[in-house]
Amino acid sequence: MDDTSAANREPISLDEALASFDTLWSPRIVTSVNDYDVRVAKVRGEHLWHAHDDTDEFFLVLDGELFISLREPDGERTVRLPRGAVFTVPRGTEHKPHAPGGAAILMVEPSGTPTVGDRHDPVPAHVDASTGHPLTP
């Protein structure tokens, strides 16, 4: 049994999970559901333009406010997600999350999905280009 399976057998406090790290734009995997990771992250400032060609990306804002700019067939727009809001970025849609005042978010993505997608702008130093990190107590 791997660590993720063991973690699924006990409740997980999202507040405690978020308190266990300070790195921005560096998601922690809190649990898994089938072949999907449930990740939490602290964010502030801008991420980068990127797209996930084969999967949608689900966002839930736990605290603060998140904006997601989208490049869609009809043009560019930005959605605002206050605390408690959810939004799904459709697969293949270029998007750029940003949180000027900071936010805590929860994301659901297939396990192994890179945080910078399949296509992306150059990765700035403050963005963790990974597939998420295990949550450490």
N, C-alpha and C positions, 0 to 999 in steps of 0.2 A: 504494500500500500504506500503511495507517495504522500508527501506532506500536504498537498492540496486535498486529497481524499480525507485525511485525518482532520483537517481544518473544517471540513463540511459537517462533521459530527458534533460540533459545539457552536453555540451562538457567537456571533462576532459583533462587537460594538463598533460601529463606524466612527464614532467620536474617538474611541481609543485607537483605532487603526490610523486615523488622520493625525492624532497626537504623537504617533510613533516615528514620524519623519518630518523633515522640514524642506526637503528639496522640491523646488517648483518644477512643474511639467515633467514629473517622473512618477508615473503611476505605480501603485502597489496592488498586487492581485490579492483580494480579500477572500475569494472563494471561486469555485467554478460550478457551472451548471451545464451538464452534458459536455459539449465541446467548446463552451464559451467561458471566457474569463470575466469576472466582475471585478473591476478595477476602481480604485479611488485615487484622486490626485488633488494636490494643491496647485493652483494656477494664479499667475499675476502677470500682467503685460500681454505680449503677443506670442502665439505659437508660430506656425508657418503655413503657407498655402500648401495643401496636399490633398490627395484623393486615395481612397481605398477602392480599387477596381472591382473586387469580388464580394464586398460585404458592406452592409449598412453599418452605421455607427450610432449607438444610442447614448444620449447624455441625460443625466439627472443632476440638477444643481442642488447640492446639499446646504450650501451657505454662500452668501455673496450674490454676485450677478455675473453671468457669462454671456458673451456675445459670440455669434458664429456668423462670419461672412461667408456667403455662398456664391459661386459662379454657376448660374443656371442658364438653360437655353434662352430664356427671356431677358437675361442680363444679371447683373450683380445685385445682391441684397444682403441685408444683415438682420438676423433674428436676435431678439433679446430674451434671455432666459433668467428671470428672477428666481430667488430661492423657491424650491419646490416644483419648478417647471421641468418638463421633459421635452426632448426633441430628438428626432432621428434624421441623420444626414443620409440620404440615399446613396447606395453604392455608385461609384464613379463620379460623384459630385465633388468638384474642388471646393475646399472649405478651409477657413482659417479661424480657429477659436481665439478669443482674446478676452481678458478680464482686467480692465484698467484698475479697478479697486480690489482685485483679488477674489477668489472663489474656491470652494471645495466642491468637487464634482465626482459623480459615479458614472462609469462607462461600462457598457456590455459589448464585447467583441469576441469573435472566434479566437480561441487560444492561439498564440503565436502571431497575432496581428501586430505589425510594427506601428509604433506611435506616430511615425511620419508617413504612413501609407506606402503605396506602391509607386506613386509619382509625387515629387515634392520639390519645393524651392531648396536652395542651400540651407543646411541645418545650422542655425545659430548656436553658439556655445551654451546658452541657457536652456536649450531643449534637449531632453534625453531621448535619443534615437534608440529605442529598445522595444522589446515585446512585453514590457512590464517587469516588475521585480516582485519576488515573494515578500509577503508581509512578515516582518520579524517582530516578535513580541517585545 
